[in-house]
Amino acid sequence: MIRSQLQEKDLLFSIAGALGRIYIVEKSVLPANTNQALAIIRLSDKQDLFLLFLSYFLNSNTIKRQIEKDKVGVAQFNLSLGQIKDFIIPIPSIAEQQHIVSELDLLSSIIEKKKAQLKEYDQLAQSIFYDMFGDPVTNEKGWEVKKLGEVCETTSGGTPSKSHPEYYEGGIIPWLRSGEVSQGFIYNTEFCITEEGLRCSSAKMIPVDSVAIAMYGATVGQVGIIKSPMCTNQAICSILPNDIFIPIFLYHFLLSKKSDFLKVAVGGAQPNISQTVIKQTDIGIPPLSLQQSFASKIESIERQKALIQQSITEAETLFNSRMDYYFN
């Protein structure tokens, strides 16, 4: 393991922050160098097959458990080069490596192709939006235009104090953070808070079919539709349901405005937009009947996406099972 200018087929392994992430250096990114957050694993004779085998092994639960055992730090976890050098690596025969890599490559390929299908369906949905409602910027369909804040009620949330564990421990109220908004239809959250946490913070319950838009940092402009009662943090603006817009129309309208929101985001390390920016956004008001027709088309697309997502989950389960079989 060395720190130097990168070479083709170097295997990079993150040892600071998000530990254990892996990347194999391709010729197209060279010349390049790296910082101390990445360890360079360089095979002396550039064995292509073993490189792929090794990358799978380093992504296995065996190594993830080793990382959990060895990591140090508080705000940012770290590993040392010495700890990585102590990893015990199985080296089966060339034939066995070929078998393992071929099987895992096939499953990985299936998963990636299905994820690409999901993106294609998302692009189709947005294409249908533009076809039915026109470009929101030019308003080529001639809809009546108003400020979003004139026709929609918006609100944001809050974060219960982390110094009060009773605000979180045993909580059953879903608490949405901006990094979770982009999942589209939002049914669940990673964290929950308690009734006391809700009462003692500016977090508030958001009704079903509200459209959430992220306002801070790397997630600015990401959009989702809340599909079960939950509260949010202050980095999310929720647009409450009304009789003027169907949620799925508003969702795709805001998706079309993401680049505009990014342009007006202010700040340094963490750029952000405000509720005011969102409320001042011009929005055309097409007939509800047309919005309903659009919603029907999107429902059909979402059914297809659900089938694909189910197959992705099944393929990922099989992939993880085979990873454990070979490396655990």
Residue pairs with C-beta under 8 A, 6 or more apart in sequence:
1 39
1 40
1 41
1 42
1 81
1 84
1 85
2 40
2 42
3 34
3 36
3 40
4 33
4 40
5 31
5 32
5 33
6 12
6 25
6 29
6 30
6 31
6 32
6 33
6 34
6 40
7 25
7 30
7 42
8 25
8 26
8 27
8 30
9 24
9 25
9 43
9 46
9 48
9 51
10 24
10 25
10 40
10 41
10 42
11 22
11 23
11 24
11 25
11 40
11 41
11 42
11 43
11 51
11 54
11 55
11 58
12 22
12 23
12 24
12 25
12 34
12 38
12 39
12 40
12 41
13 20
13 21
13 22
13 38
13 39
13 41
13 58
13 84
14 20
14 21
14 22
14 37
14 38
14 39
15 37
15 38
15 39
15 78
15 79
15 80
15 81
15 84
16 36
16 37
16 76
16 77
16 78
16 79
17 37
17 76
17 77
19 67
19 71
19 77
19 78
19 79
20 58
20 59
20 63
20 64
20 67
22 55
22 58
22 59
24 51
24 55
25 32
34 40
39 79
39 81
39 84
41 54
41 84
43 50
43 51
43 54
49 94
49 97
49 98
49 101
50 91
50 97
52 101
52 105
53 97
53 100
53 101
54 89
56 100
56 101
56 104
56 323
56 326
56 327
57 63
57 89
57 90
57 327
58 87
59 323
60 323
60 324
60 326
60 327
60 328
61 323
61 324
61 327
61 328
62 327
62 328
63 87
66 87
67 79
70 79
70 83
71 77
71 78
71 79
72 78
72 79
90 327
92 100
100 326
103 322
104 319
104 322
104 323
104 326
107 315
107 318
107 319
107 322
108 319
110 315
111 312
111 315
111 316
111 319
114 308
114 311
114 312
114 315
115 312
117 308
118 305
118 308
118 309
118 312
121 301
121 304
121 305
121 308
124 301
125 252
125 297
125 298
125 301
126 252
126 255
126 256
128 294
128 297
128 298
129 249
129 252
129 253
129 256
129 294
130 256
132 286
132 290
132 293
132 294
133 141
133 143
133 249
133 253
133 284
133 286
133 290
133 294
134 140
134 141
134 143
134 284
135 256
136 253
136 256
136 257
136 282
136 283
136 284
137 260
139 145
139 284
141 284
141 286
143 284
143 285
143 286
144 284
144 285
145 282
145 283
145 284
145 285
146 282
146 283
146 285
147 279
147 280
147 281
147 282
147 283
148 154
148 239
148 278
148 279
148 280
148 281
148 282
148 283
149 278
149 279
149 280
151 242
151 244
151 245
151 283
151 285
152 239
152 240
152 242
152 244
152 245
152 250
152 279
153 239
153 240
153 242
154 237
154 238
154 239
154 240
154 275
154 278
154 279
155 204
155 206
155 237
155 238
155 240
156 202
156 215
156 232
156 234
156 235
156 236
156 237
156 238
156 275
157 176
157 202
157 203
157 204
157 206
157 231
157 232
157 233
157 234
157 236
157 238
158 201
158 202
158 203
158 204
158 233
158 234
159 201
159 203
159 233
159 234
160 167
160 168
160 193
160 197
160 198
160 200
160 201
160 203
161 167
161 200
161 201
162 168
164 197
164 200
166 194
166 196
166 197
167 193
167 194
167 196
167 197
167 200
167 201
168 191
168 192
168 193
168 194
168 197
169 194
170 194
171 191
171 192
171 193
171 194
171 197
172 192
172 194
173 192
173 193
173 194
173 195
173 197
173 198
173 205
173 230
173 231
174 188
174 189
174 192
174 228
174 229
174 230
174 231
175 189
175 191
175 192
175 193
175 197
175 203
175 230
175 231
175 232
175 233
176 186
176 189
176 206
176 212
176 226
176 230
176 231
176 232
176 233
176 236
177 189
177 190
177 191
177 232
177 233
177 235
177 236
178 214
178 215
178 216
178 217
178 219
178 222
178 233
178 235
178 236
179 214
179 219
180 186
180 189
180 190
180 224
181 212
181 213
181 214
181 219
181 222
181 223
181 224
181 236
182 214
182 219
182 222
182 223
182 224
183 224
184 224
184 225
185 224
185 225
185 227
185 302
186 212
186 224
186 225
186 226
186 227
186 228
186 230
187 227
187 228
188 228
189 230
193 201
193 203
193 231
197 203
198 204
198 205
198 231
202 234
203 231
203 232
203 233
204 231
205 229
205 230
205 231
206 212
206 226
206 229
206 230
206 231
206 232
206 238
206 240
207 226
207 229
207 240
207 241
208 226
208 227
208 228
208 229
208 241
209 225
209 226
209 227
209 241
209 247
210 225
210 226
210 238
210 239
210 240
210 241
210 247
211 223
211 224
211 225
211 226
211 238
211 239
211 247
211 250
211 251
211 254
212 223
212 224
212 225
212 226
212 232
212 236
212 237
212 238
212 239
213 221
213 222
213 223
213 236
213 237
213 239
213 254
213 261
213 278
214 220
214 221
214 222
214 223
214 235
214 236
215 235
215 236
215 237
215 272
215 273
215 274
215 275
215 278
216 235
216 270
216 271
216 272
217 235
217 270
217 271
217 272
219 235
220 261
220 262
220 265
220 271
220 272
220 273
221 254
221 257
221 258
221 259
221 261
221 262
221 265
221 273
222 258
223 251
223 254
223 255
223 258
224 251
225 247
225 248
225 251
226 238
232 238
235 272
237 275
237 278
239 250
239 278
241 247
243 288
244 285
244 288
245 253
245 285
245 291
246 288
246 291
246 292
246 294
246 295
248 294
248 295
248 298
249 286
249 291
249 294
249 295
252 294
252 298
253 283
257 281
260 281
261 273
261 277
261 278
262 271
264 273
264 277
265 271
265 272
265 273
266 272
266 273
